[in-house]
């Protein structure tokens, strides 16, 4: 495992090609790198920060505390929404362009951050090693959502909180659901691997989470990605 440290007010470490550290390794594939989409997403996400999406990020992140896992750090926008109750951050991000985009935000963050070049399905962390976790616009783009949910459940301590802000499948017969069906063959190709019609609530429940704290919502006026679930799930 190679480490690259950044001297900053925070302790920022980037770990590349990291496995769990006990007998095996995981190598992230170039298929997770979407350079054009990464640039576009970073611009759009920065613009959304000023509106309802940024407000919802803060609301959802407000439930986090202690050692916190961010699954899919992206350009690092979630760091700016973490409450003082978060003492340190461990994050995974398999996209090299996204990790580069997050560099400045990591350096400016006032608490320790450890960033791994790993995927959600293969978290480089021991069992029950984080107090809380965050998935925000992540479960729609992982390769295996069931495996990702099981991994998050594994590393989260009993009673720990998973904060959720995710695109999901629209209700049957609704216009968003019809749009999702229409664009599903091409949407992952133009949106960095996003499958916006997944039933993430059911996936989390099957992995063992209590999902009664999740609510349906809609923040973005773009039919395929309008349906959302937000709130918290408990291990």
C-alpha positions in Angstrom: 0.0 0.0 0.0 1.3 3.4 -0.9 0.5 6.5 1.1 0.7 10.1 0.0 0.4 12.6 2.9 -0.7 16.2 2.6 0.4 18.7 5.3 -2.6 20.8 6.2 -4.7 21.8 9.2 -6.1 18.3 8.8 -4.2 15.0 8.7 -4.9 14.0 5.1 -3.8 10.6 3.8 -4.5 9.1 0.4 -4.1 5.3 0.2 -3.9 3.8 -3.3 -4.6 0.2 -4.2 -5.5 -0.5 -0.6 -6.9 -3.8 0.6 -8.2 -4.4 4.1 -4.7 -5.0 5.4 -5.1 -8.6 6.4 -4.1 -10.9 3.6 -5.6 -9.6 0.4 -5.7 -6.5 -1.8 -8.2 -4.8 -4.1 -7.1 -2.9 -7.2 -9.6 -0.3 -8.5 -10.2 -0.5 -12.2 -9.9 2.4 -14.7 -13.6 1.8 -15.5 -14.4 4.0 -12.4 -12.6 6.9 -14.0 -14.9 9.1 -16.0 -12.8 12.3 -16.6 -15.4 14.2 -18.6 -18.3 13.3 -16.2 -16.1 14.1 -13.2 -15.5 17.6 -14.5 -19.2 18.1 -15.3 -20.4 16.6 -12.0 -18.0 18.8 -10.0 -19.3 21.9 -11.7 -23.0 20.9 -11.3 -22.5 19.8 -7.7 -20.9 23.1 -6.9 -23.8 25.0 -8.4 -26.3 22.8 -6.5 -24.6 23.7 -3.2 -26.3 27.0 -3.2 -29.8 25.5 -3.3 -32.0 22.7 -1.9 -29.4 20.0 -2.6 -26.8 21.7 -0.5 -29.3 22.3 2.3 -30.3 18.6 2.2 -26.6 17.6 2.3 -26.3 19.5 5.6 -29.5 18.1 7.0 -28.6 14.5 6.2 -25.0 14.9 7.4 -26.2 16.5 10.7 -26.9 12.9 12.0 -23.2 11.9 11.7 -20.8 11.6 14.6 -17.5 10.1 15.7 -15.3 8.3 13.2 -17.3 8.7 10.0 -17.1 6.8 6.7 -18.0 8.6 3.5 -18.7 6.1 0.7 -17.8 7.8 -2.6 -16.2 11.1 -1.6 -16.4 12.5 -5.1 -15.1 16.0 -5.3 -15.3 16.3 -1.5 -18.4 18.5 -1.1 -19.7 16.4 1.8 -16.8 17.5 3.9 -18.2 21.0 4.1 -21.5 19.7 5.5 -20.1 17.6 8.3 -21.1 18.7 11.8 -18.7 19.3 14.7 -19.7 15.9 16.1 -17.6 14.2 13.4 -14.1 13.7 14.8 -12.4 12.1 11.9 -13.2 10.9 8.3 -12.3 7.8 6.4 -13.5 7.8 2.8 -13.4 5.7 -0.3 -13.3 7.0 -3.9 -12.3 4.7 -6.8 -12.2 7.6 -9.4 -8.8 9.2 -9.8 -10.3 12.4 -11.3 -12.7 12.7 -8.4 -9.9 12.2 -5.9 -7.9 14.9 -7.5 -10.9 17.2 -7.4 -11.2 16.6 -3.7 -7.6 17.5 -2.8 -8.2 21.1 -1.9 -11.2 20.4 0.2 -9.4 17.7 2.1 -6.4 20.0 2.7 -8.8 22.7 4.0 -10.7 20.4 6.3 -10.0 20.9 10.0 -10.1 17.2 11.0 -8.2 14.1 10.0 -9.2 12.6 6.6 -8.0 9.2 5.3 -8.9 8.6 1.6 -8.7 5.1 0.0 -8.7 4.2 -3.6 -11.3 1.5 -3.1 -14.9 0.6 -3.9 -18.0 0.4 -1.7 -18.2 -3.4 -2.3 -14.7 -3.9 -0.8 -14.2 -1.5 2.1 -10.6 -1.5 3.4 -11.8 -1.4 7.1 -12.2 -3.8 9.9 -15.6 -4.9 11.2 -17.5 -2.3 13.4 -14.7 0.2 13.0 -16.8 3.4 12.2 -19.4 5.2 14.3 -21.4 6.5 11.3 -21.4 6.5 7.5 -22.7 8.5 4.6 -24.0 7.6 1.2 -25.0 10.6 -1.0 -25.6 9.9 -4.7 -23.5 6.8 -4.4 -25.7 3.6 -4.3 -27.0 4.4 -7.8 -23.6 4.0 -9.3 -21.9 1.2 -7.4 -21.4 -2.0 -9.4 -23.1 -4.3 -6.8 -25.4 -2.4 -4.5 -26.2 -5.5 -2.4 -22.5 -6.1 -1.7 -22.0 -2.4 -1.0 -24.8 -2.4 1.5 -23.4 -5.5 3.2 -20.0 -3.9 3.5 -21.3 -0.7 5.0 -23.3 -2.8 7.5 -20.1 -4.8 8.3 -17.9 -1.8 9.1 -20.5 0.2 11.0 -20.7 -0.4 14.7 -23.9 -1.9 16.2 -26.4 1.0 16.7 -24.4 3.2 14.3 -26.1 5.6 11.8 -26.0 5.5 8.1 -27.0 8.9 6.6 -28.7 8.5 3.2 -29.3 10.8 0.2 -29.9 8.7 -2.9 -31.6 8.6 -6.3 -34.2 5.8 -6.3 -36.8 4.1 -8.5 -39.9 6.2 -9.0 -43.4 4.9 -8.1 -45.0 2.6 -10.6 -47.1 4.6 -13.1 -45.5 7.9 -12.2 -43.9 10.2 -14.8 -40.4 9.9 -13.2 -40.7 6.1 -13.4 -41.6 6.3 -17.1 -38.7 8.5 -17.8 -36.4 6.1 -15.9 -37.5 3.2 -18.1 -37.0 5.3 -21.3 -33.5 6.4 -20.5 -32.2 3.4 -18.6 -30.3 1.9 -21.6 -28.1 5.1 -22.0 -28.3 6.9 -18.6 -25.3 5.0 -17.0 -23.1 5.9 -20.0 -23.8 9.7 -19.8 -24.0 9.9 -16.0 -20.9 8.2 -14.8 -22.4 4.8 -14.2 -25.6 6.1 -12.4 -28.5 3.6 -12.4 -31.2 6.0 -11.1 -33.9 3.4 -10.9 -32.6 1.2 -8.1 -34.6 0.3 -5.0 -32.0 1.3 -2.5 -34.4 1.3 0.5 -35.0 -2.4 -0.1 -31.3 -3.1 -0.6 -30.4 -1.5 2.7 -33.2 -3.4 4.5 -32.0 -6.7 3.0 -28.5 -6.0 4.3 -29.8 -5.7 7.8 -30.5 -2.0 8.3 -33.5 -0.5 10.0 -34.8 1.8 7.3 -37.8 3.4 9.1 -35.9 6.7 9.2 -35.8 7.0 5.5 -38.3 9.3 3.7 -39.3 9.9 0.1 -38.3 13.3 -1.4 -37.6 15.1 -4.6 -35.0 17.9 -5.0 -34.0 18.0 -8.7 -36.6 18.8 -11.4 -35.1 16.3 -13.8 -37.5 13.3 -14.0 -35.0 10.4 -14.1 -33.2 11.6 -10.9 -36.1 13.4 -9.2 -37.2 10.5 -6.9 -35.1 10.2 -3.8 -34.8 8.8 -0.3 -33.3 10.9 2.5 -32.8 10.4 6.2 -31.1 7.7 8.3 -30.8 4.0 8.5 -29.6 2.2 11.6 -27.4 -0.9 12.0 
